[in-house]
Amino acid sequence: MIQLKNKLWGLLLMLPVLSFSQTYQWQWAKQAGGQSGSADPGFNYQFDESIRDIVVDNNNNTYYLASVWNGGQNLNGVAVPNYGLRDLILFATDCQGNALWSTVIGGSEDGENAWHIEVDNNGGLYVMATLYNNSYSGDPTALPMHFDATHTMPLYTYYDQTVEPAHKAAYLLKYKTSDGTLDWSKALQGDVSYLSRRCDVQMMYMDSSKNIHAVMGFRAGNHLNGLITVPSTFTTSFQYYLVKFNYDNGSMTPATPLLLPISGGLTAGGTDGKVNLLYDESLNRYYLAGKRMVGNYSSTMESLSYNNIPFTKNAYILAFNGSTGAELWRKEFDNSLPAFMDDEIHSVIKGSGSSDIYISGRYFSGTVPTTFGNYSFPVQNYQGQTPFVMKLNADGAVQWAKVPDGLTSFSAYRFMKGKLALNGNELAFAKGSWNEIWGSFSMTRPNSDLSDPLLVRFNKDTGAVIGTGEIHSNFQVQDEFTAIAVDKDGNYVLGGLFHDQLFTDSNDNVNTMTVNVTGGKSQSFITKYSKSACSQMSVEEAAVHAGIQLFPNPVQDVLTIRSKEPLVSYEIFGTTGQLVKQGTLNMMQEQIVLSSLQTGVYYIKLKTKSSTVTEKILKK
């Protein structure tokens, strides 16, 4: 045990030394984006650049999904490819914010849409996407739709009723977490034409067994390898299904889908990201939460019903049985302003070890109470768009609800998309604000300013405000958080959008970051809010105790590993904690080719069925 402690201490000494107390502080920040982001200083999260989702794996590497526009497109100053007007970008960092890789998904124009990513901690990163291929073979400037740098879709020939593989738009994609390259792509539609390709595929949730759950809407035809047949009457609307993809060592095999009694449209053809899906394994229950669509060039909401019972308000949450699809309960926000259509539920998450759920979003606060089912929000001493966080039990009963306790100046539009994350006993709410009061914290900005990123932390059981973290930016620009995750050290990784400068106050602890392209458009940013230095590596026991041998060491080209039980996987880290190589193993003796590594000191983390060990290796 003393030997193990000394080894652990030695590994920690190899990492960069950071000074942390037990209070949170901003640790680092990076940016990504291109020149032609938003059309004005405001923001539209369907089209403009922002971080859409963040996940952290068991090695404390972090993965991001963002939108990126053309013109000087880059990841923290390093150029990335551009395949059209607007693309999607996947990228990974280690726990210190160092970029590991990036992959751009896109083609001509801007038909790429995805909102969620999941990681299986076995080398797989998953994306559910709608990729509307606008690359026409008759256009000499057309770029094919790219899944990554080498895998593409064909150009299409006809934009009528002609069936072509190039018109398939719904995909489940798996990428390798080691380098971001495409592992496989699954087309979820059957034969479709340019005129029948529309679908509603954007929501997914990964359970503890790594199965992926999704709600999908398809038009007429056979889909999902023949598991779904949508009647010919569905030419302009969608028939919705609940689909479970069984993990099967990462192959994600779809099970028999469940037809759902949904009529109308959940989302704008999988493009707007305004509906979230949650699955409770213990209850075999699903939740759909979000915002109803508003019609194109219209001021009215599109119809949406479940089991022929219409939703009548803007923001809603629905619970239904996972085996039968039967509705269990629903709640809607009623702000008593029928013409106002900006209420929204942005996030729905579940606590571990319980069936309590947490939701966040915004509603319009007027002079009469806004209601959520049987719960009434108290009338505030301010009016306007009001952010909220709520805890519900499995029956939908409100356990607690929190809104800002006040404003420090005149109200204004304060945030686009506020997301939640659980961190032990904390519930964190990431958003944008410029003048809110939460508990004893007051965020004060000048009148006529626009929003800055704000993180509010609550006690998850009581809703009491624990603390906040704000980032300062320059005057009259809109900057907000749009995504959040928690790493394995209990620190927060956040992402969002900014337009000009961030960390403009010396107390922010990070050097001022300025948009690194011209044009004054929105850019994505990521940052770490930490109370401890990050740990990229971990070790559970010494190799000698686990029956593992490594030779030769020092090694020049090939490292041989012997184990008393079958090996499962390996990861190799540099001395700064950056992951440089990883892979799967399956035998008791394996060989790893290291000839591509530069000369130096590395750490190899090996997993067997019952052990995890980390050993130092020297590369000649």
C-alpha positions as CSV (number, residue, x, y, z in Angstrom):
1,M,0.0,0.0,0.0
2,I,2.9,2.4,0.8
3,Q,4.4,1.6,-2.6
4,L,1.0,2.4,-4.3
5,K,0.7,5.7,-2.5
6,N,4.2,6.7,-3.5
7,K,3.4,5.8,-7.1
8,L,0.2,7.9,-7.1
9,W,2.1,10.8,-5.5
10,G,4.8,10.5,-8.1
11,L,2.2,10.6,-10.9
12,L,0.6,13.7,-9.5
13,L,3.9,15.4,-9.3
14,M,4.4,14.9,-13.0
15,L,1.2,16.9,-13.7
16,P,1.3,20.7,-14.0
17,V,1.1,22.3,-10.6
18,L,-2.1,24.4,-10.1
19,S,-3.1,26.3,-7.0
20,F,-6.6,25.6,-5.9
21,S,-8.6,26.1,-2.7
22,Q,-11.9,24.4,-1.9
23,T,-13.8,27.3,-3.6
24,Y,-14.5,27.3,-7.3
25,Q,-12.6,29.5,-9.8
26,W,-12.3,29.7,-13.5
27,Q,-9.4,27.6,-14.6
28,W,-9.0,28.0,-18.4
29,A,-11.0,29.0,-21.5
30,K,-10.8,28.2,-25.2
31,Q,-12.8,29.2,-28.3
32,A,-14.0,27.8,-31.6
33,G,-15.9,29.2,-34.6
34,G,-15.8,31.0,-37.9
35,Q,-16.6,34.5,-39.2
36,S,-20.2,34.3,-40.4
37,G,-21.9,33.3,-37.2
38,S,-25.0,35.3,-36.2
39,A,-26.7,37.9,-38.4
40,D,-26.6,40.5,-35.7
41,P,-25.3,41.0,-32.1
42,G,-28.2,38.8,-30.8
43,F,-28.4,35.1,-31.1
44,N,-30.5,32.3,-32.5
45,Y,-29.5,28.9,-31.1
46,Q,-30.8,26.9,-34.0
47,F,-28.5,28.6,-36.5
48,D,-25.7,30.4,-34.7
49,E,-22.5,29.2,-33.1
50,S,-22.6,27.8,-29.6
51,I,-21.7,24.7,-27.7
52,R,-24.7,22.4,-27.9
53,D,-23.7,19.5,-25.7
54,I,-20.8,18.3,-23.4
55,V,-19.9,14.8,-22.1
56,V,-17.0,13.6,-19.9
57,D,-15.6,10.1,-20.0
58,N,-14.1,8.0,-17.2
59,N,-10.6,9.3,-18.1
60,N,-11.6,12.9,-17.6
61,N,-11.5,13.7,-21.3
62,T,-14.3,16.0,-22.4
63,Y,-16.2,15.9,-25.7
64,Y,-18.1,18.8,-27.3
65,L,-20.7,19.3,-30.0
66,A,-21.0,22.7,-31.5
67,S,-22.0,24.5,-34.7
68,V,-19.4,26.3,-36.8
69,W,-19.8,28.7,-39.6
70,N,-17.4,29.3,-42.5
71,G,-14.7,31.9,-42.8
72,G,-11.5,31.5,-40.7
73,Q,-13.1,28.5,-38.9
74,N,-10.8,27.3,-36.1
75,L,-10.5,25.5,-32.8
76,N,-8.7,27.8,-30.4
77,G,-6.6,29.2,-33.3
78,V,-6.0,26.0,-35.1
79,A,-7.7,25.8,-38.5
80,V,-10.4,23.2,-39.1
81,P,-12.1,22.2,-42.4
82,N,-15.2,23.8,-43.8
83,Y,-17.6,21.9,-46.0
84,G,-20.3,24.5,-46.4
85,L,-22.1,27.6,-45.1
86,R,-22.6,26.0,-41.6
87,D,-21.2,22.7,-40.2
88,L,-21.1,20.8,-37.0
89,I,-17.9,20.3,-35.1
90,L,-17.0,17.5,-32.6
91,F,-13.9,18.0,-30.6
92,A,-12.2,16.6,-27.5
93,T,-10.0,18.1,-24.8
94,D,-8.1,16.6,-21.8
95,C,-9.0,17.9,-18.4
96,Q,-6.7,20.8,-18.7
97,G,-8.4,22.1,-21.9
98,N,-5.8,20.9,-24.3
99,A,-7.3,19.9,-27.6
100,L,-7.0,16.2,-28.5
101,W,-8.7,16.2,-31.9
102,S,-11.6,17.7,-33.9
103,T,-13.9,16.4,-36.6
104,V,-16.2,18.5,-38.8
105,I,-19.5,17.2,-40.1
106,G,-21.0,19.0,-43.0
107,G,-21.6,19.6,-46.7
108,S,-22.8,22.4,-49.0
109,E,-25.2,24.9,-47.4
110,D,-26.3,24.3,-43.9
111,G,-28.3,21.1,-43.6
112,E,-26.5,19.6,-40.6
113,N,-28.4,19.3,-37.3
114,A,-27.5,17.5,-34.0
115,W,-28.0,18.4,-30.4
116,H,-26.8,15.6,-28.2
117,I,-23.8,13.4,-27.8
118,E,-23.1,10.3,-25.6
119,V,-20.0,8.4,-24.7
120,D,-19.8,4.7,-23.8
121,N,-16.4,4.7,-22.0
122,N,-15.3,2.0,-24.3
123,G,-13.9,4.1,-27.2
124,G,-17.3,5.2,-28.7
125,L,-18.8,8.7,-29.1
126,Y,-22.4,8.7,-30.5
127,V,-24.3,11.4,-32.3
128,M,-27.9,11.4,-33.5
129,A,-28.2,13.7,-36.4
130,T,-30.3,14.9,-39.3
131,L,-28.1,15.6,-42.3
132,Y,-30.1,17.2,-45.1
133,N,-27.7,16.7,-48.1
134,N,-27.8,19.8,-50.3
135,S,-24.9,18.8,-52.4
136,Y,-26.1,18.5,-56.0
137,S,-24.1,16.6,-58.6
138,G,-24.8,19.3,-61.2
139,D,-23.2,22.0,-59.1
140,P,-19.4,22.2,-59.8
141,T,-18.8,23.9,-56.5
142,A,-20.8,21.3,-54.4
143,L,-19.0,19.6,-51.5
144,P,-20.2,16.2,-50.5
145,M,-21.7,15.8,-47.0
146,H,-18.8,14.7,-44.8
147,F,-19.1,12.5,-41.7
148,D,-15.4,13.2,-41.1
149,A,-12.4,14.0,-43.3
150,T,-12.6,10.8,-45.3
151,H,-16.2,9.4,-45.1
152,T,-18.7,11.2,-47.2
153,M,-22.2,10.9,-48.7
154,P,-22.7,10.8,-52.5
155,L,-23.9,13.9,-54.3
156,Y,-27.5,13.7,-55.3
157,T,-28.8,13.8,-58.9
158,Y,-32.5,14.6,-58.7
159,Y,-34.5,16.8,-56.4
160,D,-37.9,15.4,-57.1
161,Q,-39.6,12.0,-56.3
162,T,-36.5,10.0,-57.4
163,V,-35.2,7.7,-54.7
164,E,-31.5,8.1,-54.1
165,P,-29.2,7.0,-51.1
166,A,-27.9,10.6,-51.0
167,H,-31.3,11.8,-49.8
168,K,-31.3,9.7,-46.5
169,A,-31.2,12.3,-43.7
170,A,-31.5,10.5,-40.4
171,Y,-28.3,9.0,-38.9
172,L,-26.9,7.4,-35.8
173,L,-23.1,8.0,-35.9
174,K,-20.3,6.5,-33.9
175,Y,-16.9,8.1,-33.6
176,K,-13.7,6.9,-32.0
177,T,-12.9,8.8,-28.9
178,S,-9.2,8.2,-29.6
179,D,-9.0,10.4,-32.7
180,G,-12.5,11.5,-33.7
181,T,-12.7,9.4,-36.9
182,L,-15.9,7.8,-37.9
183,D,-16.3,4.2,-36.7
184,W,-19.7,3.6,-38.4
185,S,-22.8,5.4,-39.7
186,K,-26.3,3.9,-39.6
187,A,-28.9,5.4,-42.0
188,L,-32.2,5.3,-40.1
189,Q,-34.4,5.9,-43.1
190,G,-35.3,3.5,-45.9
191,D,-35.7,4.6,-49.5
192,V,-36.5,8.3,-49.7
193,S,-36.4,11.0,-52.3
194,Y,-35.6,14.7,-52.0
195,L,-39.3,15.4,-51.5
196,S,-39.9,12.6,-48.9
197,R,-36.6,12.8,-46.9
198,R,-37.9,15.0,-44.1
199,C,-37.8,13.4,-40.6
200,D,-37.8,14.4,-36.9
201,V,-34.7,12.7,-35.4
202,Q,-32.8,14.6,-32.8
203,M,-33.4,13.2,-29.3
204,M,-31.4,10.5,-27.6
205,Y,-30.5,9.2,-24.1
206,M,-27.9,6.6,-23.1
207,D,-28.8,4.4,-20.1
208,S,-26.5,2.8,-17.6
209,S,-26.1,-0.3,-19.9
210,K,-25.0,2.0,-22.8
211,N,-28.2,1.4,-24.7
212,I,-29.5,4.4,-26.6
213,H,-33.1,5.5,-26.5
214,A,-34.7,7.8,-29.0
215,V,-38.0,9.2,-30.2
216,M,-38.1,9.5,-34.0
217,G,-40.6,10.8,-36.5
218,F,-40.7,9.5,-40.1
219,R,-42.8,10.1,-43.2
220,A,-44.3,7.4,-45.4
221,G,-42.1,4.4,-46.2
222,N,-40.1,1.6,-44.6
223,H,-37.5,2.7,-42.2
224,L,-35.0,1.4,-39.6
225,N,-34.1,-1.6,-41.7
226,G,-37.7,-2.6,-42.2
227,L,-38.7,-2.4,-38.5
228,I,-40.9,0.6,-39.2
229,T,-43.6,1.0,-41.9
230,V,-45.2,4.4,-42.0
231,P,-48.5,4.5,-43.9
232,S,-48.6,6.3,-47.3
233,T,-50.9,9.0,-45.8
234,F,-47.9,10.5,-43.9
235,T,-46.6,12.6,-46.8
236,T,-46.3,16.0,-44.9
237,S,-46.4,14.8,-41.3
238,F,-44.5,12.4,-39.1
239,Q,-45.4,9.1,-37.4
240,Y,-43.5,8.8,-34.2
241,Y,-41.8,5.8,-32.6
242,L,-39.8,5.0,-29.5
243,V,-36.7,3.2,-30.5
244,K,-34.1,1.5,-28.3
245,F,-30.7,0.7,-29.7
246,N,-29.1,-2.2,-27.8
247,Y,-25.4,-1.6,-27.1
248,D,-24.1,-5.0,-28.3
249,N,-20.5,-4.0,-27.7
250,G,-21.0,-0.7,-29.5
251,S,-22.8,-2.0,-32.6
252,M,-26.2,-0.4,-31.4
253,T,-28.8,-2.9,-32.8
254,P,-32.3,-1.5,-32.9
255,A,-35.0,-3.4,-31.0
256,T,-38.7,-3.5,-32.1
257,P,-39.9,0.1,-32.1
258,L,-43.0,1.2,-30.1
259,L,-45.5,3.4,-32.0
260,L,-46.3,6.5,-30.0
261,P,-49.7,8.3,-30.1
262,I,-48.1,11.6,-31.1
263,S,-49.8,13.8,-33.7
264,G,-48.5,17.1,-35.0
265,G,-44.8,17.9,-34.9
266,L,-42.5,17.6,-31.9
267,T,-39.7,19.7,-33.5
268,A,-39.0,21.5,-36.8
269,G,-37.9,18.4,-38.7
270,G,-35.1,17.6,-36.2
271,T,-33.5,21.0,-36.6
272,D,-34.3,23.2,-33.6
273,G,-33.2,21.2,-30.5
274,K,-36.2,22.3,-28.4
275,V,-37.4,18.9,-27.1
276,N,-35.4,16.8,-24.6
277,L,-35.8,13.1,-23.8
278,L,-35.1,11.4,-20.4
279,Y,-35.5,7.7,-19.5
280,D,-36.0,6.4,-15.9
281,E,-34.7,2.8,-15.9
282,S,-36.1,1.9,-12.5
283,L,-39.6,2.9,-13.5
284,N,-39.4,2.1,-17.3
285,R,-40.6,5.6,-17.9
286,Y,-39.8,8.3,-20.4
287,Y,-40.1,12.1,-20.2
288,L,-40.5,14.5,-23.1
289,A,-39.9,18.1,-22.2
290,G,-39.6,21.2,-24.3
291,K,-41.3,23.9,-26.3
292,R,-44.0,23.6,-29.0
293,M,-43.1,24.7,-32.5
294,V,-44.2,28.1,-33.9
295,G,-45.2,27.9,-37.5
296,N,-43.0,29.4,-40.3
297,Y,-43.8,33.0,-41.0
298,S,-46.6,32.7,-38.3
299,S,-47.4,33.9,-34.8
300,T,-49.3,30.7,-33.9
301,M,-48.1,27.5,-32.4
302,E,-48.2,24.3,-34.4
303,S,-50.7,21.6,-33.2
304,L,-49.3,18.8,-30.9
305,S,-51.3,16.1,-29.3
306,Y,-50.6,12.9,-27.3
307,N,-53.2,10.2,-27.5
308,N,-55.6,12.7,-29.1
309,I,-55.3,15.1,-26.2
310,P,-53.8,18.4,-27.4
311,F,-51.2,20.5,-25.7
312,T,-52.6,24.0,-25.3
313,K,-49.6,25.9,-24.0
314,N,-46.1,26.7,-25.1
315,A,-43.9,24.8,-22.7
316,Y,-44.7,21.2,-21.5
317,I,-43.4,18.0,-19.9
318,L,-45.0,14.6,-20.6
319,A,-44.4,11.3,-18.8
320,F,-45.3,8.0,-20.5
321,N,-44.9,4.3,-19.9
322,G,-41.9,2.7,-21.7
323,S,-43.7,-0.6,-22.5
324,T,-47.1,0.7,-23.7
325,G,-46.6,4.4,-24.4
326,A,-49.6,5.2,-22.2
327,E,-49.5,8.7,-20.8
328,L,-48.8,8.9,-17.1
329,W,-49.1,12.7,-16.6
330,R,-48.4,16.0,-18.2
331,K,-47.7,19.6,-17.1
332,E,-47.8,22.8,-19.0
333,F,-46.8,26.4,-18.2
334,D,-49.7,28.9,-18.3
335,N,-48.6,32.5,-18.1
336,S,-52.1,33.9,-18.8
337,L,-50.8,35.6,-21.9
338,P,-52.2,33.5,-24.8
339,A,-50.3,35.5,-27.5
340,F,-47.0,35.1,-25.8
341,M,-45.0,32.1,-27.1
342,D,-41.6,32.2,-25.4
343,D,-42.1,29.8,-22.5
344,E,-39.7,26.9,-22.7
345,I,-38.3,23.9,-20.8
346,H,-34.6,23.7,-21.7
347,S,-33.4,20.8,-19.6
348,V,-34.7,17.7,-17.9
349,I,-32.4,15.4,-15.8
350,K,-32.8,12.7,-13.2
351,G,-31.0,12.2,-9.9
352,S,-29.0,9.0,-9.3
353,G,-30.5,6.7,-6.8
354,S,-34.0,8.2,-7.0
355,S,-36.7,9.0,-9.5
356,D,-36.8,12.7,-8.8
357,I,-36.3,14.9,-11.8
358,Y,-35.1,18.4,-12.3
359,I,-36.2,20.8,-15.0
360,S,-35.1,24.3,-16.1
361,G,-36.2,26.9,-18.5
362,R,-37.9,30.2,-18.7
363,Y,-41.5,31.6,-18.6
364,F,-43.0,35.1,-18.9
365,S,-43.7,36.6,-15.5
366,G,-46.6,39.0,-15.5
367,T,-48.9,40.6,-13.0
368,V,-50.8,37.4,-12.3
369,P,-49.3,34.1,-11.2
370,T,-47.9,31.8,-13.8
371,T,-48.9,28.2,-13.2
372,F,-47.3,24.8,-13.8
373,G,-50.0,22.2,-13.4
374,N,-51.3,22.8,-9.9
375,Y,-48.3,24.8,-8.8
376,S,-48.4,28.6,-8.9
377,F,-45.3,30.7,-9.1
378,P,-45.5,33.8,-6.8
379,V,-45.9,37.1,-8.6
380,Q,-42.5,38.8,-8.7
381,N,-41.7,42.4,-8.3
382,Y,-40.4,42.3,-11.8
383,Q,-41.9,41.3,-15.1
384,G,-40.5,39.7,-18.2
385,Q,-38.7,36.4,-19.2
386,T,-38.0,34.6,-15.9
387,P,-35.5,31.7,-15.5
388,F,-36.6,28.9,-13.3
389,V,-35.3,25.6,-11.8
390,M,-37.7,23.0,-10.4
391,K,-37.5,19.6,-8.6
392,L,-40.4,17.2,-9.3
393,N,-41.1,13.8,-7.9
394,A,-42.0,10.8,-10.1
395,D,-45.7,11.9,-10.1
396,G,-44.9,15.4,-11.3
397,A,-45.5,17.1,-8.0
398,V,-43.3,20.1,-7.4
399,Q,-40.9,19.6,-4.5
400,W,-39.3,23.0,-4.8
401,A,-39.0,25.8,-7.4
402,K,-36.6,28.7,-7.7
403,V,-36.6,31.9,-9.7
404,P,-34.4,35.0,-9.2
405,D,-35.2,36.7,-5.9
406,G,-35.0,40.1,-7.7
407,L,-33.3,42.2,-10.3
408,T,-30.7,44.8,-9.7
409,S,-31.9,47.0,-12.6
410,F,-34.5,47.1,-15.3
411,S,-35.6,43.7,-16.7
412,A,-34.4,42.5,-20.1
413,Y,-34.2,39.3,-22.2
414,R,-31.8,37.4,-20.1
415,F,-30.9,34.0,-21.6
416,M,-31.4,31.7,-24.5
417,K,-30.9,28.2,-23.2
418,G,-30.3,27.3,-19.5
419,K,-29.0,23.8,-18.9
420,L,-28.7,21.6,-15.7
421,A,-26.2,19.2,-14.3
422,L,-26.1,17.3,-11.0
423,N,-22.8,17.2,-9.0
424,G,-23.1,15.2,-5.8
425,N,-25.4,17.2,-3.6
426,E,-25.3,20.2,-6.0
427,L,-27.6,21.1,-8.9
428,A,-26.0,23.6,-11.3
429,F,-27.9,25.9,-13.6
430,A,-25.9,27.3,-16.5
431,K,-27.4,30.3,-18.4
432,G,-27.0,33.9,-19.2
433,S,-27.9,37.0,-17.2
434,W,-27.1,40.6,-16.6
435,N,-28.9,41.7,-13.4
436,E,-30.3,38.8,-11.4
437,I,-30.3,38.3,-7.6
438,W,-30.1,34.7,-6.4
439,G,-30.0,34.4,-2.6
440,S,-27.2,36.6,-1.3
441,F,-25.6,37.0,-4.8
442,S,-26.3,40.0,-6.9
443,M,-25.2,40.1,-10.5
444,T,-24.9,43.8,-11.3
445,R,-24.4,45.2,-14.8
446,P,-25.1,48.7,-16.3
447,N,-28.5,49.5,-17.7
448,S,-28.7,48.6,-21.4
449,D,-26.1,46.0,-21.1
450,L,-26.7,42.5,-22.4
451,S,-26.2,39.1,-20.8
452,D,-23.0,37.5,-19.4
453,P,-22.5,33.8,-18.6
454,L,-23.8,32.9,-15.1
455,L,-23.7,29.6,-13.2
456,V,-26.1,29.2,-10.2
457,R,-25.5,26.3,-7.8
458,F,-28.3,24.9,-5.6
459,N,-28.7,22.3,-2.9
460,K,-30.4,19.6,-4.9
461,D,-32.7,18.5,-2.0
462,T,-33.8,21.9,-0.8
463,G,-33.2,24.4,-3.6
464,A,-31.2,26.7,-1.4
465,V,-28.7,28.7,-3.4
466,I,-25.1,27.5,-2.6
467,G,-23.2,29.8,-4.8
468,T,-22.7,31.4,-8.2
469,G,-20.0,32.0,-10.8
470,E,-20.1,34.8,-13.3
471,I,-18.0,35.7,-16.2
472,H,-17.6,39.4,-17.2
473,S,-17.6,40.6,-20.8
474,N,-17.6,44.0,-22.5
475,F,-20.6,46.3,-22.6
476,Q,-23.7,45.6,-24.8
477,V,-22.7,42.2,-26.1
478,Q,-24.7,39.0,-25.5
479,D,-22.7,36.1,-24.0
480,E,-24.2,33.1,-22.4
481,F,-23.8,29.5,-21.3
482,T,-25.6,26.9,-23.3
483,A,-24.1,23.6,-22.1
484,I,-22.7,22.0,-18.9
485,A,-21.2,18.8,-17.7
486,V,-19.4,17.6,-14.5
487,D,-16.0,15.9,-14.6
488,K,-14.7,13.1,-12.5
489,D,-13.2,15.4,-10.0
490,G,-16.5,17.2,-9.3
491,N,-15.5,20.3,-11.4
492,Y,-17.7,21.9,-14.0
493,V,-17.0,22.0,-17.7
494,L,-19.2,24.6,-19.5
495,G,-19.7,26.0,-22.9
496,G,-21.7,28.7,-24.6
497,L,-21.5,31.6,-27.0
498,F,-19.7,35.0,-26.9
499,H,-19.5,37.9,-29.4
500,D,-16.4,39.9,-28.5
501,Q,-14.6,39.5,-25.2
502,L,-14.8,37.3,-22.1
503,F,-13.1,37.4,-18.7
504,T,-12.7,41.1,-18.8
505,D,-12.6,41.5,-15.0
506,S,-9.3,40.7,-13.2
507,N,-11.1,38.7,-10.6
508,D,-12.2,36.2,-13.3
509,N,-8.9,34.5,-12.9
510,V,-8.5,33.9,-16.7
511,N,-6.8,36.2,-19.2
512,T,-9.3,38.2,-21.3
513,M,-10.3,36.2,-24.4
514,T,-11.1,38.0,-27.6
515,V,-12.9,36.6,-30.6
516,N,-10.1,35.4,-33.0
517,V,-12.0,36.1,-36.3
518,T,-13.2,39.3,-37.8
519,G,-16.9,40.1,-38.3
520,G,-18.3,40.5,-34.8
521,K,-20.2,37.3,-34.9
522,S,-21.0,34.8,-32.2
523,Q,-18.3,32.3,-31.3
524,S,-18.4,29.1,-29.2
525,F,-16.4,29.0,-26.0
526,I,-15.5,26.4,-23.4
527,T,-14.3,26.8,-19.8
528,K,-13.6,25.0,-16.6
529,Y,-15.0,26.0,-13.2
530,S,-12.8,24.1,-10.7
531,K,-12.1,23.7,-7.0
532,S,-9.4,21.2,-7.5
533,A,-6.7,20.5,-10.1
534,C,-7.7,17.9,-12.7
535,S,-6.6,14.3,-12.6
536,Q,-6.2,12.7,-16.0
537,M,-5.0,9.4,-14.7
538,S,-6.0,7.0,-12.0
539,V,-4.6,3.7,-10.6
540,E,-6.1,1.1,-8.4
541,E,-3.3,-1.3,-7.7
542,A,0.3,-1.9,-8.7
543,A,1.0,-4.0,-11.8
544,V,2.9,-6.6,-9.8
545,H,-0.2,-7.3,-7.6
546,A,-2.4,-7.5,-10.7
547,G,-0.1,-10.0,-12.4
548,I,0.8,-7.7,-15.3
549,Q,4.2,-7.5,-16.9
550,L,5.4,-5.0,-19.5
551,F,8.6,-5.4,-21.6
552,P,10.9,-4.2,-23.0
553,N,11.0,-1.0,-20.9
554,P,12.5,1.3,-22.3
555,V,10.7,0.4,-25.5
556,Q,11.6,1.4,-29.0
557,D,8.8,0.1,-31.3
558,V,6.6,-2.7,-29.8
559,L,5.6,-3.0,-26.1
560,T,4.6,-6.5,-25.0
561,I,2.0,-6.9,-22.1
562,R,1.4,-10.1,-20.3
563,S,-1.5,-10.5,-17.8
564,K,-2.8,-13.3,-15.5
565,E,-6.3,-12.6,-16.9
566,P,-7.5,-11.2,-20.3
567,L,-6.7,-7.6,-20.9
568,V,-9.6,-5.2,-21.8
569,S,-8.1,-1.9,-22.9
570,Y,-5.1,0.4,-22.8
571,E,-4.6,4.2,-22.7
572,I,-1.3,6.0,-23.0
573,F,-0.8,9.5,-21.5
574,G,2.0,12.0,-21.8
575,T,3.5,13.6,-18.7
576,T,1.1,16.5,-18.8
577,G,-1.9,14.0,-18.6
578,Q,-2.8,14.3,-22.3
579,L,-4.2,11.1,-23.9
580,V,-2.0,10.2,-26.9
581,K,-3.1,6.6,-27.8
582,Q,-5.7,4.1,-26.8
583,G,-7.3,0.9,-27.9
584,T,-9.1,-2.3,-27.0
585,L,-7.5,-5.6,-26.0
586,N,-8.8,-9.1,-25.5
587,M,-6.0,-11.6,-24.8
588,M,-3.7,-12.4,-21.9
589,Q,-0.7,-11.4,-24.0
590,E,-0.9,-8.3,-26.3
591,Q,1.5,-6.1,-28.3
592,I,1.2,-2.4,-28.8
593,V,3.1,-0.6,-31.5
594,L,4.6,2.6,-30.1
595,S,6.9,3.6,-33.0
596,S,4.8,6.7,-33.8
597,L,5.4,8.2,-30.3
598,Q,8.2,10.7,-29.7
599,T,11.0,9.8,-27.4
600,G,10.1,10.5,-23.7
601,V,8.2,9.4,-20.6
602,Y,4.7,8.1,-20.8
603,Y,2.2,6.4,-18.6
604,I,0.1,3.4,-19.7
605,K,-3.2,2.7,-18.1
606,L,-4.3,-1.0,-18.5
607,K,-7.6,-2.5,-17.6
608,T,-8.4,-6.1,-17.1
609,K,-11.8,-7.6,-16.0
610,S,-10.9,-6.9,-12.3
611,S,-8.0,-4.5,-12.2
612,T,-6.9,-1.1,-13.4
613,V,-3.2,-0.3,-13.3
614,T,-0.9,2.6,-14.4
615,E,2.8,2.1,-15.2
616,K,5.5,4.4,-16.4
617,I,7.2,3.5,-19.7
618,L,10.2,5.1,-21.4
619,K,10.0,5.5,-25.2
620,K,13.5,5.4,-26.9
